[in-house]
């Protein structure tokens, strides 16, 4: 599974379904982070999870001093004093529009719940995909979002929605300008992903890698990763770890 490429200067990765087996964390995540640290390569998670999740990851994993969360709506990092700092990448006007839409959504569908972690979200909100298994109902929700000018995308576990020009790639550009201005995002990084909300990264990072469980959404991807791993042994974090072992 060795691919011809120069050693990356930074590793970027989605979280759910890429560094986890669906929603389950595994020991492979620790192996991945330890491997990157041993090679002295920075590792940054770029996730649709809430900013409260970003704080959890930064607090509990010393090898993760920086996390992009909320699909690109927030950048969080540990400063030199060990304190967590945040930069929100969506204007206040867009946050107000999102909040107003959430009120309207609740009035129209009182039995529809946002994800429990939506309490910890700032720049986006989310609905569990398991609550949208009825395709007709899901299409109705998406149609309402289209009418109201609300952006949305699906991850491995959520339908995320937001207002403004928010994407993983846009946030990663801010990340590089702020912390890695000496590096070329397109040429010197690699990105691992498995879902529709990873497409902006597949488009911007030359060495983008889809773990094998990306097969479930391949027919819905308009932008595909440069490398697609195959086989059950390359699903989720197993694929990330195998790739890194073979290519670092």
C-alpha positions, 0 to 999 in steps of 0.5 A: 500500500505504499504510494509515491509521495514525499513525507508530509510536513503536516497531517490533517484528518476528519474525525468521525468514521476516519479516526473512529470506527463509526462513533467508537474510539479505538486504541488505533487513534493513540497509535496514529497520534504517537506515530505522528509525534515520533516522526515530529509531524504536526497532526490536526483534526478537522471535524464537524463535531462541536467546539466543545468536542474540540476543547475535549480533544485539546484538553485530553490529548497532548499531541493535539494542540490545535483542532478545527471544529464545527465543519470549519466554523471554529479554530481552537488551540492551546496557547503557550500558557496552556489555556484554550483560545478560540477563533470563530470564522463566521460573522455575528450576523450569520450566527443570528440568522442560524439561531432564528432558523433553529427557532423556526425549525423547532416551531415547524417540527416540535418533535425533531431534536437537534444533537445533544452537542448542539448545546455546545455549538456556536457556528453550526447545528446538527441533527442525528442521521438516525433521526432522518432515516425517513428519506421523505422527511429528510428531503423535507428538512433539506428543502426548508433549508434550501428555501431559507438559504441555510447551508448543510452537509452530512458527515458520518453521523450528522446532518450539519447546517450553518449560515455563511461561507463555512467549510473545512478548507476555508478554516484550514487556510486560516490554520495555515496562515496563523500557525503554518505559514511556512508550509504549502497546504496543497503540496505539503499536507495530507488529508484523511476523510470518509464523508461528504463534508470532506469534499472541500479538503479533497479538492484543496489537498493534493494528497487526499486519502479516503479510508475504505468506508468512504465507499458508502458515499462514493456515488454522492461525491462530486470531488473524490479523494486522490487515493482511495483505500480498499478492504475492511482492514483499511476502514476508519483509523485502521486505514489511517494507521496502515497508510501512515506506517507504510508511507512515513 
